[in-house]
Amino acid sequence: AERSETMLMMQQQDDTLDDLDLAVTRVGYMAESIHEEIESQNKMLTDLGDDLADAEEQLGVVMGKLAKLLKTKSRCQIGLILILSLIVLVLFFLVLYT
């Protein structure tokens, strides 16, 4: 009777260890999936950072050219440019919505 209790207890422990092995294996697969997802998102963030740096550089060039334009042109020309730009915007919206 004692031997059968010991065998039963060992069988229960084996079953518990098998269940634990399956759980650990599942956690390992989930950890691997999470690792791959994090690597993918890190690459996307790096690419985004590179794109932002490029955009910032291009914006600096445009701002420099705009500053040069504003320094070298007369007020009359700047006013005319603004008025013509406004007219272009109005015409653009009229074309879109009519």
C-alpha positions in Angstrom: 0.0 0.0 0.0 2.8 2.4 0.9 4.6 1.4 -2.3 1.5 2.2 -4.4 1.1 5.6 -2.7 4.8 6.3 -3.5 4.2 5.3 -7.1 1.0 7.4 -7.3 2.9 10.4 -5.8 5.8 10.0 -8.3 3.3 9.7 -11.1 1.6 13.0 -10.0 5.0 14.7 -9.7 5.8 13.5 -13.3 2.5 14.8 -14.5 3.1 18.1 -12.8 6.6 18.3 -14.2 5.3 17.5 -17.7 2.7 20.3 -17.3 5.4 22.7 -16.1 7.6 21.7 -19.1 4.8 22.6 -21.5 4.2 25.9 -19.7 7.9 26.8 -19.9 8.0 25.9 -23.5 5.0 28.1 -24.3 6.6 31.0 -22.3 9.8 30.5 -24.4 7.8 30.7 -27.6 6.0 33.9 -26.4 9.3 35.4 -25.3 10.8 34.7 -28.8 7.8 36.3 -30.5 8.0 39.4 -28.2 11.8 39.6 -29.0 11.1 39.6 -32.7 8.4 42.2 -32.4 10.6 44.5 -30.3 13.4 44.1 -32.9 11.0 45.0 -35.7 9.7 48.1 -33.8 13.2 49.2 -32.9 14.1 49.1 -36.7 10.9 51.1 -37.4 11.9 53.7 -34.8 15.4 53.9 -36.2 14.0 54.4 -39.7 11.6 57.1 -38.3 14.5 58.8 -36.6 16.5 58.8 -39.8 13.5 60.2 -41.8 12.9 62.9 -39.2 16.6 63.9 -39.3 16.4 64.2 -43.1 13.2 66.2 -42.9 14.7 68.5 -40.3 17.7 69.1 -42.6 15.5 69.9 -45.5 13.4 72.2 -43.4 16.6 74.0 -42.4 17.5 74.5 -46.0 14.0 75.8 -46.9 14.0 78.1 -43.8 17.5 79.4 -44.8 16.3 80.2 -48.4 13.1 81.8 -47.0 15.2 84.0 -44.7 17.4 85.0 -47.6 14.3 85.8 -49.7 12.8 87.9 -46.9 16.1 89.8 -46.4 16.7 90.6 -50.1 13.2 91.4 -51.4 11.3 94.6 -50.9 8.1 94.7 -48.9 6.1 95.3 -52.0 7.3 92.1 -53.6 6.6 90.1 -50.4 3.1 91.5 -50.2 2.5 90.6 -53.8 3.8 87.1 -53.3 1.5 86.7 -50.3 -1.5 88.0 -52.2 -0.8 85.8 -55.2 -0.4 82.8 -52.9 -3.7 83.5 -51.3 -5.3 83.7 -54.7 -3.8 80.4 -55.7 -5.2 78.8 -52.6 -8.7 80.2 -53.2 -8.6 79.0 -56.8 -7.3 75.6 -55.7 -10.2 75.1 -53.3 -12.7 76.4 -55.8 -11.5 73.8 -58.3 -11.7 71.0 -55.6 -15.2 71.9 -54.3 -17.0 72.9 -57.5 
